[in-house]
Amino acid sequence: MTYVVSGRPAEVRREPAFDELDRVQLLADALGEDAVVPKGSTGTVVAVWGRGLAFEVEFTEPLETLATIEPDLLRLVRRAGS
């Protein structure tokens, strides 16, 4: 939802779906820096881009790579610190 005030659209603020160091699972194959990361791989969020529009995720198995992933392609496995 966007509100218009004085002819300018107001910024819609939302909390990111995931935080840094959360463990997440990939819901579809994704292109990593070095290779395709297969669906079902788990990784750790290492950066949050654009207030949660995308997440940098570090994967270690079945391969080691970084990938920038949109939130609808990720499922939370475990919150950081829990």
C-alpha positions as semicolon CSV with decimal commas, in nm:
position;residue;x (nm);y (nm);z (nm)
1;M;0,000;0,000;0,000
2;T;0,134;0,345;-0,090
3;Y;0,001;0,675;0,040
4;V;0,037;0,999;-0,154
5;V;0,107;1,311;0,049
6;S;0,168;1,648;-0,115
7;G;0,192;1,483;-0,456
8;R;0,479;1,254;-0,353
9;P;0,443;0,882;-0,280
10;A;0,529;0,793;0,076
11;E;0,789;0,525;0,128
12;V;0,645;0,197;0,250
13;R;0,861;0,053;0,523
14;R;0,861;-0,314;0,605
15;E;1,082;-0,534;0,811
16;P;1,308;-0,773;0,620
17;A;1,188;-1,134;0,625
18;F;1,532;-1,249;0,742
19;D;1,818;-1,104;0,945
20;E;2,192;-1,148;0,915
21;L;2,308;-1,489;1,043
22;D;1,964;-1,650;1,003
23;R;1,978;-2,001;0,855
24;V;1,764;-2,032;0,542
25;Q;1,671;-2,299;0,288
26;L;1,655;-2,243;-0,086
27;L;1,312;-2,315;-0,241
28;A;1,438;-2,327;-0,603
29;D;1,769;-2,358;-0,785
30;A;1,962;-2,029;-0,781
31;L;2,270;-1,895;-0,954
32;G;2,562;-1,851;-0,714
33;E;2,896;-1,682;-0,780
34;D;3,058;-2,008;-0,890
35;A;2,776;-2,248;-0,978
36;V;2,406;-2,322;-0,955
37;V;2,294;-2,380;-0,596
38;P;2,036;-2,662;-0,591
39;K;1,691;-2,635;-0,437
40;G;1,690;-2,753;-0,075
41;S;2,039;-2,621;0,005
42;T;2,072;-2,442;0,338
43;G;2,286;-2,138;0,398
44;T;2,346;-1,839;0,622
45;V;2,229;-1,484;0,547
46;V;2,542;-1,266;0,546
47;A;2,389;-0,941;0,415
48;V;2,048;-0,779;0,371
49;W;2,006;-0,566;0,057
50;G;1,746;-0,294;0,000
51;R;1,566;-0,343;0,333
52;G;1,502;-0,706;0,251
53;L;1,446;-0,695;-0,125
54;A;1,731;-0,946;-0,155
55;F;1,969;-1,138;0,071
56;E;2,331;-1,242;0,029
57;V;2,344;-1,605;0,139
58;E;2,657;-1,810;0,202
59;F;2,618;-2,176;0,113
60;T;2,869;-2,442;0,222
61;E;2,703;-2,767;0,109
62;P;2,672;-2,920;-0,141
63;L;2,907;-2,647;-0,267
64;E;3,072;-2,335;-0,127
65;T;2,943;-2,016;-0,287
66;L;2,765;-1,687;-0,227
67;A;2,435;-1,604;-0,394
68;T;2,203;-1,304;-0,394
69;I;1,852;-1,440;-0,340
70;E;1,506;-1,278;-0,338
71;P;1,302;-1,343;-0,021
72;D;1,030;-1,548;-0,193
73;L;1,293;-1,810;-0,281
74;L;1,396;-1,863;0,082
75;R;1,243;-2,037;0,384
76;L;1,355;-1,973;0,741
77;V;1,527;-2,270;0,905
78;R;1,650;-2,103;1,225
79;R;1,671;-1,747;1,355
80;A;2,017;-1,621;1,449
81;G;2,093;-1,679;1,814
82;S;1,824;-1,942;1,870
